[in-house]
Amino acid sequence: MPGQTIKHYHQHAERYQKQYDSVAAHNVHADWISLLAHRTPANALDVGAGSGRDALWLTTLGCQVTAVEPARALRELGLSTTGDCVRWVDASLPHLTDVEPPASGYDLILLSAVWMHLPSSERPLAFHRLSQLLGKTGLLVITLRFGPSDPARPMFPVSTDELKDLANREGLQMQTIRDNKSADLLQRSDVSWQTVCIQHPPEAEA
């Protein structure tokens, strides 16, 4: 992830904490949470965890959560929110160098409002790393942001086609949660979202 973006989130951490926490995690992720109904996501990885909102929510679902956040001030605010029930790590995409997965990989990996910050040149490496961290029966959830960029924290075009291609390269399957994009919960008329879920094909689970 570009250093400029990480620096921006660090410098404006309190502002983004208030923004993220103004919307409940169960509303943000309502589209895909039903996919966990028949799963036991014991180990979860929240990449770009920000304020810790989603990481804390995942603990209420019974997950042991590792939260990755490269912006130091945001990470410290997140730790103050979650306490010791979440393990925080200073790492960033595409390498996620200091992330050590459980022996069987993560049962759930969440990238919420993160993928658009990665330049296209970094995405194949980032996706490969995520596929390495994902368990054989795990679920990778990525939310895609559609809308204008922000010069202070650049955002790059995203598409479901790109993610489908990356998934295919790694032998994974992608599911788009809904055909239509979802409205922005922060009431931004020029921003919309789409969620994709990625996992190993059924035969890989046997």
N, C-alpha and C positions, 0 to 999 in steps of 0.2 A: 504494500500500500504506500502511496506517495508520502514522503516525509512532511510535505506541506499540509496534507490532510490531517495527519496525526497531530502535528503542532497546533492546528486550528482547534481541534477538539480538546486538546489539553488546555489551551488558553481560554476557552469558552465553556469549560466543563459544567459550571453551575447552570448556565443557560440551557445546555442540552439535557442536563439531568431533569430540570423542571419540565422541559418539553416532552421528553420520553415518558416521565412518570405521570403526565397529565392524561394518559390513555392507558387503560388497564390491559395487561398482557393477554388475558383471556379473550378480550375483544379483538386485539390485534391479530391473534392467531386462531380465531374461531373457524376459519376455513379448513384448517388441516388437523385440528386437535383430535377429531374423531378417528383419525388413522392410528392413534395410539390405543384405541379401545381394546384391541386384541394383542397388544404388545406389552412387554415389561421393560420400559426404557430405564434400566438400572443406572447406566452411566451416560451422561449427557455432556456435550461440549457446546458452549455458546460462544461463537466466534464474533468478535466485535460487540462485546457484551454491554458496552456503554455504562448506563446508570445502574445496571444489575437488576432492572425490572424483570426481564425475562428469566434470568438465572434464578432469582428468588421464586418466581412462579413455578419453574420446573421442579424446584425442591418440594413444593406442595403436591406435586404429582408423584412423588416418591423417588425422584432422580437424585443421584449423586452427581453434582454439577461442577464442571471445570469451566470457568469463565475466562475468556481471552480478551484482553483490552490493551492496546499499545499506548494509548494516551494516558499518561501517568495520573493527571488530576482526575480524570473520569474514573480510572481504576480505583483510586483512593476513595472517591465518593461511593463507588459501587461496593467496595469492601465495607464501608460504614453502614450501608443499607443491608447487606446480606449477612454480615458477621462471618463467623467461622463455618457456617453451613454450606458455603460455596468456596471452592479453591480458585484463587485468582492467579493468572499467569500473564506476564508481560511478553507478548509475542504478536506477530502480525503476519498476514498473508503477503506473499504467496508461500512462504517457507514454514511458518508455524514451528520454528526450530525447537523451542523449549517445551512443546506439548508432547507429553508421554502418554500414549493411550493405554487403556487396560489391555490385558493379554488377548482378549477376544475382540478388541476394537470398541468403538463407541456405539451404543444402541441408538443414540440420537445425536445428530449434529445440526445446529441451527445457525443460519446466517440471516439475520434480520436487518434489512437496510444496510447491507455491507457490499454486496457484489458490484454495485454501480461505481464504487470508489476504486475498483481495480482496473487499470488500463488493459486493453485487450491482449497486449503482449504478455501480461502476467497471468492471465486466466488459465491457460493450459497447465502451467506448473501448479497454480493454486488448486485447481480441480484434482490434479493427480495426487497432491498431498492430502486433500480431503478424502479421496477414495482410499488412500492408505490407512487413514484413521478410522474409517467406517467399518463396523463389524459386519459379518456375513448376513445377519438378519437386521442390520441397522437401517435407519432412515435419515437421509440428508434432506433438510428443508431449507430452501433458499427463497427469500422474497425479492422480487424485482421491482425497482422503482422506475417509473416512466414520468418524465417531466424535465423541466429546464435544469441546467447545471448551476453550480454556485462557484464563482471564481475563487472564493476563499477555501473551498473544499471540493475540488473538481469531481464531477460525476460523468461517467462515460456511458454511451448507449448500451443497452442490454436487450436481449431477446431470448425467447424460449427456444428458438431454433439453435442458437449458439450453445445453450446448455445441453440440449438434446444431443448435439454432435459431440460435445465433450464427454457426456455420459456414455455414448456408444463407444468411444475410444477406450474407455476404461472397463467396458463390459458391463455397464450398469443400465438400468431402465429408468426413464423419467416419466412422471405423471404430472400433467398440468391440472391444478385443483379446480379451476373454472376457466371457461373460454373467455368470458368477459373480464376486464380488469375491474378491480375493486376501487371504490372511492377512497380518498385519503381521509383518515380519521382525525387529522388536524385541520380539516376543512380547507385545505389548499386546493382550489379549483383546477390548477394546472398540473397537479400531481395525482397519479394513480398507481396501483400496485397489482402484481400478479404473483402467485405462489406456485412453486414447483417442488415436487417430492421425488427423490432419487433413491434407488435401492438396487441391491443385487437381484438378478432374475431368480425365479423360484427354484430352478435346478441348482443354483449356487448355495441354497439354504440346506439342501439335503445332506 
